[in-house]
Amino acid sequence: MRELGLLIFFLFIGVILFSSAVYFAESDHDATAFTSIPEAFWWAVVTMTTVGYGDMSPVTVGGKIVGSLCAIAGVLTISLPVPVIVSNFSYFYHRETEGEDPTQYTHITTCPYVPPSPKALPITDKSTGHEDELPDGICSSLQTGHLNSIPHSDSHHLQGTTEQDCKHLVTQV
């Protein structure tokens, strides 16, 4: 949105400058269509956007030079920010249409409650050397620090855990 606002701002500045310049370049000619600066705004907009209706055109050499510079400045003013606007549009379009990449995550099945096992090692805080105090049975499989110890669907055989106690949870890693 900022780029579009900047584009309109630069076009507005160019319209003011070139309409003033063409008015003063054409003011000495009697048969000119540029009778005031606000009337020259229309010509500057049409010229800078390269529409070129042809309803107004400069007739003096100075007016034609201003018209040429106006057309060149208009092409440059419009063409320079367009790649940025298109790039942003493409980014947001692809982000909305493609969603998440299905290969970005690996899905694993875990058991949110597993009674503590004797082989589970507690996690130690490396900065202080003290063990984290987690209640027994809650996230005990994650206390080992190894992904291999995460129980899978056949984990109901651990220390009297029944299939009802072990509700499977799909997580993203």
Disulfide bonds with the S-S distance in Angstrom:
Cys111-Cys166 2.21
